[in-house]
Amino acid sequence: MKSIINVVGAAFVERGRVFAARRAYGSEYVVHKYEFVGGKIECGEQPEGALVRECREELGLDIEVCGKAGCASFEYPDKIVNITVYLCRMLSGYTVKEHEECRWLPLSLIDERDWAPADRDILKDIVREFAPRYSFVTGATGYMGGAFCRQLAARGENLFITGRREEKLAELSRELSGRYGIEVRYRACDLSDERSRGELFKSACGYTFGRLVNVAGADIQKAFLKYDESKITFQCRALFEGAVSVTRFCLENAADKFSIINISSVSGLYPMPYFAIYSALKGALTSFSVALSRELKGTGATVTAVLPGAVYTRPDVVEYIKAQGLWGRLAAKSPDYVAERSLKAAERGKVKYIPGFANKLMRAFTLLIPMRLKLAFIAKKWSKTQKDAF
């Protein structure tokens, strides 16, 4: 009877490449073949613990296990190997100790014949899943996020989408993949929560991103003293911290050409009484975008801050726009308008973009008005309005 061996392997997948270790010893079926780093599960060990131990022993490498990539069983002439491979992240450098060599191989150039037979079926699944590029969209189930998703899907871009509600993400995923024939991956996440973001990043481990559209936010609008501590924390984290955190993750997993679009607001162009936290955070997001665009100059990554005015979204917002009369109708735009024009602005290399002529005109006109007069006008106008949909 053939012996049965249970083993684990680590798949490190980054930017369209997979980490491959070439065996220096073993049977004729595996020697000089590439493999996933790993080894046998010892008595009493959990698979993930065994994998952490094996990576330290073989490469002196510390890892984070992100999720299961696949399982397979392969029958060699002398044994049966049951292998479970996990997607992992490297947390340190490595030293080649037991292998002939270790190298990063482009997924698009993988030849499975160069790999140990037991690894090949899982390798095929990894290539199929992670070779394509994806566009990452936050706030995907909202009006604006949905518009970006449909615009990108119509271009044939695969999507990785996130939002707060799993059922809405599943529904949107089915719609987009069915209508446009693209690949859609999704994960529910509260971007204001660090632990939730950590789980999101684990689920996105291995994917390569060609674009990021940060749409998620919280348009809470009311006098500052009507906030409580939890609401302050939530809005600050949802509007700024979450966007910055996702940006860093996507840059670490970005393709050679990478576009970032951050949805800011014309509200962030100047201080706004009764809208103070929202306008300050949007101003910070614009400032961050402009600064980051300079840092990334020459790297193949671009950043565009989009500063829309009023947008037809929720019914209460639509009613508010109608109440503004002629100017409200001239300045307000549909989500599809903003999404389409923003993507074109990013392609042109715009760092800051204000959708709509009326909003551009307002920006130019207000530059000539003294700040004290602007503050007085804004305070009088916005003190009569309150929004809190969260």
C-alpha angles and dihedrals in degrees: 000000000000118000119246118224124192113207139171131214136194119227111200107191120177133161095346095314134105126211111241128190118198114218117238096194143017138084123337089261095062109021113112089010125120118249142172109266110257143079148200123344107237124221111285095012126127113228095245092048090050090052093051089050094047093050091051093047097045101036108008084242129151114211144183115222108221106176147317116290097186150300131241141171122214129184115217120188091261105028148010117242121203108193131187116191123200129198107240142178125224113239097181143016121280138224122212105235112149103019133078090233143336123216145158112252123198109244089223091061100043116138107194091203088073090062134080108270094239091059099049102087092050090044090056090053091049092050092048093049103039107029093079121077122239137204113227116217124184121200086025097159095056125091095262095038091050091051091054091047092054093045091051094043090052087057089055096251117151113233139221105190135185137186138145099269123064096200093054091049091051091050093048091046092055091048095050098042092045096047101038103024094233132136113258125189123182143184128182113234141167099220091197089066119076094206092050090051089050091056090047091054091049091053090050093050112133098020122121118219127210094178142018124200113188105200103142117111146123118251095201108163123184143106112300095241090058090067122093124208095263092052092049091051093046096051095045092050097042096047102038116004093049094049093048092047094050090046091057092048093049093046089055088054100035130135120238089268112044132170125199120195116186116192105221125156143239083243087076094061093085140003113285120200112219087020094054103131096042094047093045093051093047089050089052091050091051091048091048091050094051093047093046092049088061093047091053096046110135095013097098091252122111133190128208124185110204116205109192125178121216114342127197102246127122119026091250090054091049090052091049091052090050090052090059091068124210096347092051091053092047095048101040120089136190120254090246091054092051094045096048095045093043092055090050091048090052090051089054090054096247112168095194123024130181112194116222133030094247092056092048089050091050090051092051093046096049091054087073095052119091113248095241090058092047091050092049092050094046093047092052093047101041098040087076094057132071130177129177115155094161 
